C-alpha cells in the first residue's frame, strides 16, 4: 500500500485515502508499538516497530510505515540498505477470538517510566494453534476494544 505524501494533505484526507485503498471503513485508530505475536515481524528482528493501530469494519490492522534516519543509515550494512518497506498486520474479524486492553495503573509502575496500555489480541487462522498479538498503544484508545469486539 502506498499512500501519497503531500505537504497540504490533512489528516482527514489521509484517512479517506486509506479507507479507499483498503476498501474498509476505519472505526477507531491510535498510535502503537508492536511487541510480539506476528511471525513475519518477529523474524525480522526489527522490533520495536511503531505504527498505526487501526480497527476497521473488516478486522484489526497494525500498519508500520518505513522510516530511516541518519543513525539507521550509518548502522545498517550496505548490503541491507535500501528503501525500508511498509509492514502490515491484518487479522480478519472472524479470526479474532478475544481482545483486551490492559492498563496497569499501579503507582510504582508509573514512577519507573511511561506505562502504556497493552492491547492483547487472541487470534487463530484455520487449524493453526491460537496466538497472541501484543501491541503497546498510545493513551488515546477510545473505541479500539469497543469496535474490535462489536461483531
N, C-alpha and C positions, 0 to 999 in steps of 0.2 A: 504494500500500500504506500503510495507516495502522495503526500499532501504538499501542496504548493506553499511556499513561504513568501509572503508579500509584506512590505512594511505597513501598508494601510489595511491589512486584514484584521478584523476584530475577532474576539473570542467567539462571538455568535457565528460569524462566517466560518470559522474553523469547524465548529460542531455541526453546522449544516452540511459542510463538505464531507465531514467524517461519516455522518449518517448516510449520505448519498453513496459513498464508496463501500460501506459495509452492508447497506440495504436493510438496516435495522434502526429502530428508534432508541436513542440514548435516554435512559431513565434516571441514572444517577452517575456521578463521577467524582473523583478526587485524585490526589497525587499519592503515590505509594512506592514502596521499595520491596522488590522481590526478595524473599528469604530462602524458600525451598519448595520442592514438591513438583517440579516440572522437569522431566528428564533432559530435554534439549537445553534448558538454561543451566542445569547443574553440571552437565558435561563440559560446557564451555569454560568453566572456571572464572567467569567474569562477574561473579556476584560480589557485592550487591549491585543490583540494577534499579535505577529509578525509572518510573514511567507512570502512565495514566491508568488508574483503576476505574473500569467502566462496567456498569451494568446496563445491558441492552435488552430489548424485547426478546432476543434470541438466547441470551445467556450472560456469561461473565467473560470479560476481556481484561488483559493486562497488556498494555502497549508501550514498549520501550522504544523511544526514538534515539537514533545514534547520536553520539556526541564525542568530540575529541578535542582535548585542549593541548596546549604546548607540552605539558608534562607527559601526557599519553604518547605523544609523538616521539619524545626523547626515550621513553622506556620501552616502547613496543619495538621489537626487532623489525628490520626492513622487510623480511620475508612475509611477515604477518601484517605489515602496514597496508594501507589501502583505505578505501572508504568504509567506515563502520556500517553495519547493516541493522535495519529495524528488526525487532524481535517481538513476537506476539503470542500470547496465550489465549486460547479460546476454549471455553467449556460450555457446550450447549446446555440449556436448562434441564433437559431430560437426563443429563448425566450427573447433575448436582444432587448429592444425597442430603447434605446439610451444610449450613453456613452459620458461623457465629462471629461476632466482633467482640473481642476481649480487650477491655481497657483496665489494666492493673492500676488501681488508684491508691496503692499503699504509699504512704508519705515518704518512706525511706527510699523507694524506687525513684521518686521524683527528685530527690536530692542528688542521686547518682548521675543524672542526665536526663535527656528527653525520653519520655516514656510514651512512645507512640502506640495507638491502638493496633491490635493484631487481628487481621482477618484470616479466619481458618475455614477453608472450604474442603469438605469431603466430597470426592467425586470418583466415578468409575466409568471406564469405556469398555463396553461389551463384557466379556468374561474375565477381563483383567482384574487383579486384586484392587481393592479400594485404596485410594491415595489421598494424601492431604497436601493442599496447597497453602502456603503461608505467605502473607503479604502484610508488611507494616504499612499502615495508612496514615495520612495526614489527619489532623484533628477534625477536619470538616467532613464527616462521614454520613451526614444526613441523607437518608434514602438508600444507602448501599444495601444493608441487610433487608430492609422492608421490600425493596423492589426485587432483590435476588430471590427471596423466598415466596414472592407473590405469584405463584403459578399453579 
